Amino acid sequence: MRLHNKFCLAVLSRTSIVFSLLCVSVSPSSAADAQHPRALPEPLTLDYALAQVHQAHPSLSQGEAGIKAAEADKGLANARTGFNSRIVARLRYFEPASIVVDQSHDDHRLGLIVDKTLYDFGRSGSLVADADYRIASEQLKLKDIVHQRRIKIMRAYFDVLLADIQFYRYNEEMAVEFINFDKLKNRQELGQVSELTVIEAETKYKRIRKLRTRSQGLQRITRSRLAYIIGHAGDLPSTVSRPSNLPHLQRKLADAEVLQQKALDENAILLALRAEAKAAKNRIEAAEAESRPLLIGSAEANAYSRVRARNDAWRVNLVLTVPLTTGGSVDAATAKERAELYRINSELADQEEAIKQQVLELWLELESLMLQRDELLTQSDFRELSLDRSRALYEMEVKTDLGNAMVKVTETEREVLATEFNIVLAWEQLDVITGVMPVDLSE
């Protein structure tokens, strides 16, 4: 019996557990995968995953569409003062009056007309400036989208690692509970324990087995999310390596007030809204300019089938149009743009307060997480020492809880890892809010 138990406990060694983890597969490999090699590297690294931040994604497409729309509006604004040319062709048959000398019936025309707005008193200039500010705003929004995608990729990557270690933890515990259950069954056969004790152990074993199965499913779910976010939907990574370069863990926190001011000055969303406010002011100026004069120059060259006094071979025109009344359209358009400026300024004020609050919350979260990490690292040292003691007692064939000690070590390891990942994500969010360039995580 002792030899049997020693053999079972040996299954709990780290080497055996790692082997069982690799054998109990969450790997999405299949016959189809064998025929179609993976595009993702093996193992997948955080550096590679983050390099996919610019891969085609709906959120990026939306940001790029906003830039293209603003650029198109700038083209339209520039076109207002560009050259316009057109050909005019006319075929006409008519019956001339009897007093007309030329009694022919043809009165055809072919003409080339070129015109250009020479001066529009600020209309096009204001619209071009409006488009420039909106392009800048959309570019800032796209920058924020890219940074947010970076955080989503990191969170998805970390979720995979945490799912793996959670499966590892339940795999260890299931082995421990199975050994205990099997041992009690043997003792029941010898009449040393009651049936109730055996059923209780079996219930505990099956509960852990259920949690292990769930954690195995979570491994696949987190891999699927990560694959989608990095643009490889359906191509699930088999092995995900733990990052060794996380400089966030050594960073020091500045004062919350300093970070709040930096966020107000550098935050991409605030800068985008300020650019939108400037764009709105230029649209107001463009709307007001519709009540101002318009100077247009044009030139014509014509060929006619019939000679008439007004049928000039060519002519040049310079036309000044001065609006007297607009029927209230200028006032209405101006009022609409002023209302939009008011809305943007209101949103800007609201975002400024929201961002200050986010900075404060992230600052407090980081402070708490750093303390939590220190505590968990100490606890991890304690668990490792307890494991060493349990292993020593086991080797001396003294009754010990080696299996439970190993489970506790793995559980603490996961808590440390989760805390460190939360610190990294909090720093990344704080960097986005304060306009700091992303940290290089290449290994």
C-alpha positions, 0 to 999 in steps of 0.5 A, spaced: 500 500 500 505 504 501 509 503 495 502 504 491 501 511 495 508 513 493 507 512 486 501 516 486 504 522 489 510 521 484 505 523 479 504 530 482 511 532 481 512 538 476 515 534 470 509 529 470 504 535 471 507 539 465 507 533 461 499 531 463 498 539 461 501 538 454 497 531 453 490 534 456 489 538 450 486 545 449 490 545 442 486 546 436 490 542 432 486 537 428 487 533 421 485 540 418 491 543 421 496 538 419 494 540 412 494 547 413 500 549 417 499 555 422 500 562 420 502 564 427 509 563 430 510 557 435 510 559 440 506 565 440 509 571 443 507 578 446 511 582 441 508 578 435 501 579 438 502 587 439 505 587 432 499 585 429 495 592 432 495 595 425 492 589 422 485 590 418 480 590 424 473 594 424 475 599 429 481 601 425 477 601 418 472 606 422 477 611 424 480 611 417 474 612 414 473 618 418 480 621 415 478 619 408 471 623 409 475 629 412 480 629 406 474 629 401 471 635 404 478 638 404 478 637 396 471 639 395 473 646 399 479 647 394 475 645 388 470 651 390 476 656 387 478 651 382 478 652 374 471 649 371 471 648 364 465 645 360 463 644 352 456 646 350 453 643 344 447 645 341 443 643 335 437 647 333 432 647 327 427 653 326 423 657 321 425 664 321 421 670 320 419 673 313 423 679 314 430 676 316 435 676 310 438 669 312 432 664 311 436 658 313 433 653 318 440 651 322 442 655 328 447 650 331 452 652 337 459 649 339 462 652 345 468 652 350 467 655 357 472 656 362 470 659 369 474 660 376 472 663 382 477 669 383 475 671 390 470 668 395 471 673 401 473 667 406 468 662 404 473 657 401 479 659 406 474 657 412 472 651 409 479 648 407 481 650 415 475 646 417 477 640 413 484 641 416 482 641 423 477 635 422 483 631 419 487 632 425 481 630 429 480 624 426 488 622 426 488 623 433 482 619 434 485 613 430 491 614 434 487 613 440 484 607 437 490 604 435 493 604 443 486 602 445 487 596 440 494 595 443 491 594 450 485 589 448 491 585 445 495 585 451 489 583 455 487 578 451 494 575 451 494 575 458 487 572 459 490 566 455 496 565 460 492 566 466 487 561 463 493 556 462 495 557 469 488 556 472 488 549 468 494 547 471 492 549 478 486 545 477 489 539 474 494 538 480 488 539 485 484 534 481 490 529 481 491 530 489 483 529 490 483 523 485 489 520 489 485 521 496 479 518 493 482 512 491 486 511 497 480 512 501 476 507 497 482 502 498 481 503 506 474 502 505 475 495 502 479 494 509 473 496 513 478 502 515 473 508 513 466 509 512 462 509 506 460 516 507 467 518 508 469 515 501 462 519 498 465 525 500 472 524 497 468 522 491 464 529 491 470 533 492 474 530 486 468 530 481 467 538 483 474 539 482 474 535 475 468 539 473 472 546 475 478 543 471 474 541 465 471 549 465 478 551 465 480 547 459 474 550 455 476 557 458 483 556 455 480 555 448 475 561 449 481 566 450 485 563 445 479 564 440 478 571 442 486 573 442 486 570 435 480 574 432 483 581 436 490 580 432 487 578 425 487 571 425 480 569 427 480 561 427 487 560 427 488 559 435 495 559 438 497 552 441 503 555 445 503 562 448 509 564 451 510 568 458 513 575 457 519 576 460 520 584 459 515 588 463 518 594 464 511 597 467 513 593 474 519 597 475 516 604 474 514 609 479 508 613 480 508 621 479 503 625 483 496 624 481 495 632 480 501 632 475 498 626 471 492 629 471 495 636 468 499 632 463 492 628 461 489 635 460 494 637 455 496 631 451 490 626 451 488 624 444 481 625 445 481 632 448 486 634 443 481 631 437 475 635 441 479 641 441 481 640 433 473 639 432 472 646 436 476 650 431 473 646 425 466 648 428 469 656 428 471 655 421 464 653 419 461 658 422 466 663 418 464 660 412 457 660 413 457 668 415 461 669 408 455 666 404 452 674 405 459 677 402 460 678 395 463 673 390 468 675 384 468 670 378 472 670 372 470 666 365 472 666 358 468 663 352 470 660 345 464 659 340 463 657 333 456 658 330 452 655 324 449 662 323 451 669 324 448 673 329 449 680 332 450 676 339 454 670 336 461 672 339 467 668 337 470 669 344 468 673 350 471 674 357 467 676 363 468 678 370 462 678 374 461 681 381 455 678 385 453 682 391 447 678 395 442 683 398 438 678 402 438 671 403 431 669 406 434 668 412 439 662 410 445 665 412 443 666 419 440 659 420 446 656 417 450 660 422 446 658 428 446 651 426 454 651 426 454 655 433 450 650 436 455 644 434 460 648 437 456 649 443 455 641 443 463 640 442 465 645 447 460 641 452 463 634 450 470 637 451 468 640 458 465 633 460 471 629 457 476 633 461 472 632 468 472 624 466 479 624 464 481 627 470 477 622 474 480 616 470 487 618 472 485 618 479 482 612 479 488 608 475 493 612 480 489 609 486 489 602 482 496 602 481 498 604 488 494 598 491 496 593 485 503 595 487 502 593 494 498 587 493 504 585 488 509 585 494 504 582 499 503 576 494 511 575 492 512 574 500 506 569 500 509 566 494 516 565 498 512 562 503 509 557 499 515 555 496 518 554 503 512 550 505 513 546 499 520 544 500 518 542 507 513 538 505 517 535 499 522 533 505 517 530 509 515 526 504 522 523 502 523 521 509 516 518 509 513 522 514 505 524 513 505 530 509 500 534 504 505 535 498 500 535 493 496 540 497 502 544 498 504 544 490 496 546 489 497 552 493 504 554 490 501 554 483 495 558 486 499 563 489 503 564 482 497 565 478 495 571 483 502 574 482 501 573 475 494 576 475 496 582 479 502 583 475 498 583 468 493 588 472 499 593 473 501 592 466 494 594 463 493 599 468 500 603 466 498 602 459 491 605 460 494 611 464 499 612 458 494 612 453 490 617 457 496 622 458 498 621 451 505 617 453 508 613 447 507 606 448 512 602 452 517 597 448 516 590 450 520 587 445 524 581 448 
